[in-house]
Amino acid sequence: MTTLPRHAPDDHRAYAETPPATEQEGRRDFLTARRRSAVVELSMTVLTVVVAVLIAFLVVLATGKDASGAMDALLTGPLDRTPRIGRWLADATTLALLGLSVALPFRARQISLGAEAQVYTGALAAALVAINLHLPPVVAVLVPLAAAALVGGALGAVPGVMKARLGANEIVATLMLNAVVVRVFDWLLTDHLKAPSSAAVQSAPIRPDSALPLLTNAFGVPLDQANVGLFGMLAIAAAVWFLLARTPLGYRIRMTGSNPSFARYGGIDVPRTIEWSFVLGGALAGLAGAHLVLGIYGGLQPDMAGGLAFEGIVVALLARNNPIAVVGAALLYSYLRVGGDVMEQQTDVGSETVIIIQAVIVLLVTARALPDLVKRYLARKGAR
């Protein structure tokens, strides 16, 4: 029979008398670790953008152009005038919705690239409702938004069902669906929805009651295209975070993304969870299309998304699929987009510099070079 050390009974008695304190300490340590992880993720987002801007500065400097003036226009231009601030906030609203639409399937380990098709479908649904239906003031905004979300979610279900039930590759399915939907959208707009009185290819304008109210500054001056959709986007980001962190569906999405085999062993319906991740992502992308129609363009136009869907993927990667971080990443990224246009207007440096920044951001995020460096530094600091 094995004998315990002489002090073992005392240690056991002390442990038995203080389990609540130990449990509280464990919960406190867990919450501290989560806060530290959130701080590290936010720091990584900011640091990634800073490193990308520095690399772009070195590239411009190597070309012999005015790198200081270009970077000054890039970093301060969006705040120089009220319309630029409004454009920055409006652009960030759309990018954040697209980033959230991509982050949801990504959390289920599904590489969905179908946001472009869902944006155009949502824009089409919102425009048809906002142009043709006579509705009361508030309902005139809510019904087009609901129609865009429903249609976008329905379109998102197509590649979701193909992947979950038929084993199709979601990358190929979503990319091919993009090509089909965009071509159908162009055909409908050109041949059936074009306003007869307009020389340009565009639809009739939406009804005034369906337009999203514009935001104003402290002096009552409208902030160009910035509208109340900004606050709706913030609420949606909080709702997506709550969905992933506090609901059974969010738990199933996270478990499916972490380990599908374990999730299946634990009784989770993995195919249905994958389908829901695509449906919810499509609904959010449809809302982004509705924002373009109701808040920015006031109708349908060719190429109205302008590659925003794929830049939403960059936002999701930059935020590491964290719904709250997506908001900050969208604000940073759209700030650089507006600053790139200002830089092109005020200096002899083209907007290709912003493309360099985008590429560097993607490389840094996908390679996870900066997170690994910071984690090793924190580990060494903790060991000391």
C-alpha positions in Angstrom: 0.0 0.0 0.0 1.4 3.4 -1.0 1.9 5.8 1.9 1.2 9.5 1.5 3.7 12.2 2.6 3.2 13.4 6.1 1.8 16.7 5.0 -0.8 15.3 2.6 -3.8 15.3 4.9 -3.3 18.9 5.8 -3.1 19.8 2.1 -6.2 17.8 1.3 -8.1 19.4 4.1 -7.1 22.9 3.0 -8.1 22.2 -0.6 -11.5 20.8 0.6 -12.2 23.8 2.6 -11.6 26.4 -0.2 -13.1 25.1 -3.5 -15.2 28.2 -4.1 -12.2 30.4 -4.1 -10.4 28.1 -6.4 -13.4 28.1 -8.8 -13.6 31.9 -8.7 -9.9 32.1 -9.4 -10.3 29.7 -12.3 -13.2 31.7 -13.8 -11.2 34.9 -13.3 -8.2 33.4 -15.0 -10.4 32.3 -17.9 -11.9 35.7 -18.4 -8.5 37.3 -18.1 -7.2 35.0 -20.8 -10.1 35.8 -23.1 -9.5 39.5 -22.6 -5.8 39.1 -23.3 -6.6 37.1 -26.4 -9.0 39.9 -27.7 -6.4 42.5 -27.0 -3.8 40.5 -28.9 -6.2 40.0 -31.9 -7.0 43.8 -32.0 -3.3 44.6 -31.7 -2.6 42.2 -34.6 -5.1 44.0 -36.8 -3.7 47.4 -36.2 -0.1 46.2 -36.4 -0.8 44.4 -39.7 -2.1 47.6 -41.3 0.8 49.6 -39.9 3.4 47.2 -41.4 1.5 47.2 -44.7 1.6 51.0 -44.8 5.3 51.1 -44.0 6.0 48.6 -46.8 4.0 50.8 -49.2 6.0 53.8 -48.0 9.2 52.0 -48.9 7.9 51.0 -52.3 6.9 54.6 -53.1 10.2 55.8 -51.8 12.1 53.4 -54.1 10.3 54.8 -57.1 11.8 58.2 -56.5 8.4 59.9 -55.9 7.3 62.1 -53.0 6.7 59.3 -50.5 6.1 61.7 -47.5 3.5 63.7 -49.4 1.8 60.5 -50.7 1.6 59.0 -47.2 0.3 62.3 -45.8 -2.5 62.3 -48.3 -3.2 58.6 -47.7 -3.3 58.9 -43.9 -4.9 62.4 -43.4 -6.9 62.8 -46.6 -10.1 61.0 -45.5 -10.5 63.4 -42.5 -9.7 66.6 -44.4 -13.3 67.3 -45.6 -16.8 66.4 -44.5 -17.8 64.5 -47.7 -14.7 62.3 -47.4 -15.6 61.4 -43.8 -19.1 60.5 -45.0 -17.8 58.4 -47.8 -15.4 56.6 -45.4 -18.2 55.8 -43.0 -20.6 54.6 -45.8 -17.8 52.5 -47.3 -17.0 51.0 -43.9 -20.7 50.1 -43.4 -20.8 48.0 -46.6 -17.4 46.4 -46.0 -18.3 45.4 -42.5 -21.5 43.7 -43.6 -19.6 41.9 -46.3 -16.9 41.0 -43.8 -19.5 39.5 -41.5 -21.1 37.6 -44.4 -17.7 36.0 -45.1 -16.7 35.4 -41.4 -19.8 33.3 -40.6 -19.0 30.5 -43.1 -15.3 30.8 -42.4 -16.1 30.0 -38.7 -17.6 26.8 -39.9 -14.4 26.2 -42.0 -16.2 26.9 -45.3 -14.5 29.1 -47.8 -17.5 31.0 -49.2 -16.6 33.3 -52.1 -20.2 33.9 -53.1 -20.8 37.3 -51.5 -20.7 39.1 -54.9 -23.7 37.2 -56.2 -25.5 37.7 -52.9 -24.8 41.5 -53.0 -26.3 41.9 -56.5 -29.3 39.7 -55.6 -30.0 41.6 -52.5 -29.6 44.9 -54.3 -32.0 43.7 -57.0 -34.6 42.6 -54.4 -34.3 45.8 -52.4 -34.6 48.0 -55.5 -37.7 46.2 -56.9 -39.5 46.7 -53.6 -38.3 50.3 -53.0 -39.2 51.4 -56.6 -42.6 49.7 -57.1 -44.3 49.4 -53.7 -46.1 52.3 -51.9 -45.4 51.8 -48.2 -45.5 53.9 -45.0 -42.3 55.8 -44.2 -40.6 53.3 -41.8 -42.0 50.2 -43.4 -40.7 51.5 -46.7 -37.2 51.0 -45.4 -37.7 47.8 -43.4 -39.4 45.8 -46.2 -36.7 46.3 -48.8 -34.0 45.3 -46.2 -36.0 42.2 -45.3 -36.4 41.3 -49.0 -32.7 41.7 -49.6 -31.8 39.5 -46.6 -34.3 36.8 -47.6 -33.2 36.6 -51.2 -29.5 36.8 -50.2 -30.0 34.0 -47.7 -31.8 31.9 -50.2 -29.0 32.3 -52.7 -26.5 31.5 -50.0 -28.4 28.2 -49.4 -27.6 27.0 -52.9 -23.8 26.4 -52.5 -24.4 25.5 -48.8 -26.7 22.6 -49.9 -24.3 21.6 -52.6 -21.4 21.4 -50.2 -23.3 19.8 -47.3 -25.5 17.3 -49.2 -23.6 16.7 -52.4 -20.0 17.1 -51.4 -19.4 19.9 -54.0 -16.4 22.2 -53.6 -17.7 25.4 -52.1 -15.1 27.5 -53.8 -16.0 26.4 -57.3 -19.7 26.5 -56.6 -19.7 30.1 -55.2 -17.4 31.4 -57.9 -19.4 29.9 -60.7 -22.6 31.2 -59.1 -21.1 34.7 -59.0 -20.5 34.6 -62.8 -24.1 33.5 -63.5 -25.8 36.0 -61.1 -23.8 39.0 -62.2 -24.5 38.3 -65.9 -28.2 37.9 -65.2 -28.2 41.1 -63.2 -26.6 43.0 -66.1 -29.1 41.6 -68.5 -32.1 42.5 -66.3 -30.8 46.0 -65.7 -30.0 46.7 -69.4 -33.0 45.2 -71.1 -35.8 45.3 -68.5 -35.1 47.7 -65.6 -33.4 50.6 -67.3 -35.2 53.9 -66.7 -36.7 55.0 -70.1 -35.9 58.7 -69.4 -32.2 58.0 -68.5 -29.4 58.0 -71.1 -27.2 56.0 -68.8 -27.8 52.4 -67.9 -29.5 52.7 -64.5 -32.8 51.9 -63.0 -35.5 54.3 -61.9 -34.7 56.0 -58.5 -36.1 54.5 -55.3 -39.0 56.2 -53.6 -37.8 58.9 -51.1 -39.4 57.1 -48.1 -37.2 54.1 -48.8 -33.9 56.0 -48.7 -31.8 55.5 -45.5 -31.7 58.8 -43.6 -28.3 60.6 -43.9 -26.1 61.4 -40.9 -25.1 65.0 -40.2 -22.2 66.5 -38.4 -22.4 68.8 -35.3 -23.4 71.7 -37.6 -26.2 69.9 -39.3 -24.3 69.4 -42.6 -25.0 66.0 -44.2 -22.0 63.6 -44.2 -22.3 62.9 -47.9 -23.3 59.2 -48.2 -23.1 58.2 -44.5 -26.5 57.1 -43.3 -28.2 55.3 -40.4 -27.1 52.0 -41.9 -23.9 52.6 -39.9 -25.8 52.0 -36.6 -27.6 49.1 -38.1 -24.3 47.6 -39.1 -23.0 48.0 -35.5 -26.1 46.2 -34.2 -25.7 43.4 -36.7 -22.1 42.9 -35.7 -23.1 42.7 -32.0 -25.9 40.2 -33.0 -23.5 38.0 -34.9 -21.1 38.0 -32.0 -24.0 37.0 -29.7 -25.0 34.3 -32.1 -21.6 32.7 -32.2 -20.8 33.1 -28.6 -24.1 32.6 -26.7 -26.4 30.5 -28.8 -26.6 26.7 -29.6 -26.4 27.5 -33.4 -23.2 29.5 -32.8 -21.8 26.7 -30.7 -22.5 24.2 -33.5 -20.9 26.5 -36.1 -17.8 26.9 -33.9 -17.5 23.2 -33.2 -18.0 22.3 -36.9 -15.2 24.7 -37.8 -12.9 23.5 -35.1 -13.3 19.7 -35.6 -16.1 18.4 -37.8 -15.4 14.8 -36.7 -15.7 15.6 -33.1 -18.8 17.7 -33.7 -20.4 14.8 -35.5 -19.5 12.5 -32.7 -21.0 14.9 -30.2 -24.4 14.8 -32.0 -24.1 17.9 -34.1 -25.8 17.8 -37.5 -22.8 19.0 -39.4 -24.4 19.3 -42.9 -27.3 21.3 -41.5 -24.9 23.6 -39.6 -22.9 24.2 -42.8 -26.1 25.1 -44.6 -27.1 27.6 -41.9 -23.6 29.2 -42.0 -24.1 29.8 -45.8 -27.7 31.0 -45.4 -26.8 33.6 -42.7 -23.8 34.7 -44.6 -25.9 35.2 -47.7 -28.5 37.2 -45.8 -25.8 39.6 -44.5 -24.4 40.0 -48.0 -27.9 40.7 -49.2 -28.1 43.5 -46.6 -24.9 44.9 -48.0 -26.5 45.1 -51.4 -29.6 46.8 -49.9 -27.3 49.4 -48.3 -25.8 50.2 -51.7 -29.3 50.7 -53.2 -31.0 52.5 -50.3 -28.1 54.4 -48.8 -25.6 55.2 -51.6 -26.8 54.9 -55.2 -30.5 55.3 -54.8 -31.1 52.7 -57.5 -29.4 50.0 -59.5 -26.3 50.6 -61.6 -23.9 48.4 -63.5 -20.9 47.1 -61.5 -22.3 48.8 -58.4 -20.5 46.4 -56.1 -17.1 47.2 -57.8 -15.1 44.3 -56.2 -16.3 45.1 -52.7 -17.3 41.5 -52.1 -13.7 40.3 -52.4 -12.5 43.1 -50.3 -15.0 41.9 -47.7 -12.9 38.7 -47.6 -9.8 40.8 -46.8 -11.7 42.5 -44.0 -12.8 39.1 -42.5 -9.2 37.8 -42.7 -7.8 41.0 -41.2 -10.3 40.6 -38.3 -9.6 36.8 -38.0 -13.3 36.2 -38.3 -14.1 38.0 -35.1 -17.4 39.8 -35.6 -16.5 42.7 -33.3 -13.0 43.0 -34.9 -14.7 43.1 -38.3 -16.1 46.5 -37.5 -12.6 47.9 -36.7 -11.0 46.2 -39.7 -13.7 47.6 -42.0 -13.1 51.1 -40.6 -9.3 50.8 -41.1 -9.6 49.2 -44.6 -12.2 51.7 -45.9 -10.1 54.6 -44.5 -7.2 53.3 -46.7 -9.5 53.0 -49.7 -10.7 56.6 -49.4 -7.1 57.8 -48.6 -5.9 56.0 -51.7 -8.3 58.1 -53.9 -7.2 61.3 -52.2 -3.5 60.3 -52.7 -4.1 59.7 -56.4 -5.8 63.1 -56.7 -3.3 65.2 -54.8 0.0 63.5 -55.7 1.7 61.8 -58.6 1.4 58.4 -56.9 -1.4 56.2 -58.2 -3.9 54.2 -56.2 -1.9 51.1 -57.0 -0.2 51.8 -53.6 -3.4 50.8 -51.9 -3.4 47.6 -53.9 0.1 46.9 -52.5 -1.2 47.5 -49.0 -4.1 45.1 -49.7 -1.7 42.4 -50.9 0.7 42.8 -48.0 -2.3 42.6 -45.5 -3.4 39.4 -47.1 0.1 37.9 -47.0 0.7 38.9 -43.4 -2.7 37.6 -42.3 -2.6 34.3 -44.1 1.0 33.6 -43.2 0.2 34.7 -39.5 3.8 35.9 -39.3 3.0 38.8 -36.9 0.8 36.8 -34.6 3.5 34.1 -34.2 6.1 36.8 -33.4 4.0 38.5 -30.8 3.0 35.2 -29.2 6.6 34.1 -29.0 7.5 37.4 -27.4 4.7 37.1 -24.9 5.7 33.6 -24.1 9.3 34.6 -23.4 8.1 37.6 -21.3 5.8 35.3 -19.3 8.7 32.8 -18.8 10.9 35.5 -17.4 
